[in-house]
């Protein structure tokens, strides 16, 4: 499996962020070809030292790194990426990685 982890910084208006994210962005993202699962944190994002700079972390799972490449090259993937500018004004970090069980 391969994952895309998207970490959204804390917005000025968390309620507006959440409303847009869950009503518009998530349904759009779920149209991305090859998406196997879509998870978000439940509750606050914290570190062992305390609060984190993140409001929400989304983890999208795909079959492989190649599947991620194809997914985000698709029109649905491109539309999803473009949509981030509509609600993530506080900033966002994205990491992409392959996984293995240990």
Secondary structure, 3 states (H helix, E strand, C coil): CEEEEEEEECCCCHHHHHHHHHHHHHHHHCCCCCCCEEEECCCCCEECCEECCEEEEEEEEECCHHHHHHHHHCHHHHHHHHHHHHCCCCCEEEEEEECCCC
